[in-house]
Amino acid sequence: MNFDIEWFGAVAGILTTVSFLPQVYKTWKTKSTASLSMPMLLMMTTGILLWDVYGVMLGSMSMIIANSITFISSSMLIYFKLKYK
C-alpha cells in the first residue's frame, strides 16, 4: 500500500477516533445517557465494525487501528446507555 495514502488514512483515523473520546468520558463521569440515541449508536457501531473488516480486507493498518479503537469507544457508549438508563 502506498505510504502517502496510509498517512492520509492515519490522520483521518486519529481525528475520527479522538472525536468519540470526549463523549465516552462525559458519559462515564456523569452517568447520563439521556441525550444518546440508541438507534444511532447501534448503526454507528455496526458501521464502524464494517469499516474495520474492510480495513482488514485491504490490509490497511490505519483503518484497522482507528476503527478498532472507535468500535471499542462506541461499544462503551452502548454499554453505558444500557447500564445508566
N, C-alpha and C positions, 0 to 999 in steps of 0.2 A: 504494500500500500504506500502511496506517495506521502512522504513526511509532511509536506505543506498541507495536505488535506487533513492528515491526522492532527496537526497543530490547530487548524481551524475548528475541527471537531472537539478537541480538548478544551478550547476556550468556550465554545458553546456549552459543553457539558458542565464545566465549572459554574458558569452563570446560572444555568437552569437548576443544577443541584443545590447551589447555595441559596437560591430563591426560596426553597422549601424550608430551610432550617429555621428561620425566624418564626414561622407558623408552628412548627413542631415544638419549638422551645416555649412559645407563648401558651400553647395548648397544654403542655406538660406543667408549666408553672401555675396557670390559672385554673386548670381542670375544667375549663369551659369549652364546650364544643357546639353550642347553640348556633353559632354562625357558620358552621361547616356543613355542607350539603353531602349527605351520604351517597346519592347517585353520582355526584361529581367526583367524589373520592374514589368510588368503585370504577368509574370509567377511566379516570386518570391513572389509577394504579394498574389497571388492565393494559392501557396504552403503553405505560412505561415498561411493563413486563414484555410486551410485544416488541418494543424498541430494543430492549435488552437482548431478546432472542435474535432479532435482526442483526444487532451488533456482533453477536457470537457467530452467526452465519457468515458475516462479512470478515470476521477476524479483526474487528476494529476495537482496539483496547480503549480508546477514548469513549466510545459508545458503551462498551461493557462496564467500565468503571463508573461512569457518570450515571447510567441508568440503574445499575445495581444499588448505588447509594440513594438515588432518588426513589427507587422502589421501596427500600427499607424505610425511608422517611415517610413516604405516602402510606405505607402499611402501618406505621406507628400512628398516623393520624386516624386511620380506620379503627385501630385498636382503642385509641383514646375516645373516639366517638362512641364506641360500644361500651366502654368502661365507665365514662363520665356522663351518661345520658341525662 
